[in-house]
């Protein structure tokens, strides 16, 4: 688990499956009690790092697409 705010951060689990469900890539694993669980693949090392995040190297907190969407939302709210 690589997401710094996830409660299982730093833990390792055996990957059971990698699927595209509910509009996102998800990984499936067995938790400590043997129950199957799924989480977004981006919370794990099973998903490649986002190229923008790698290139930004901590210098940008927001993706350009997110900023564009925010600008559009603010523009819509002003109307």
Beta strands, then each sheet from edge to edge (+ up, - down):
strand 1: 15-21
strand 2: 24-30
strand 3: 36-40
sheet 1: 1+ 2- 3+
end
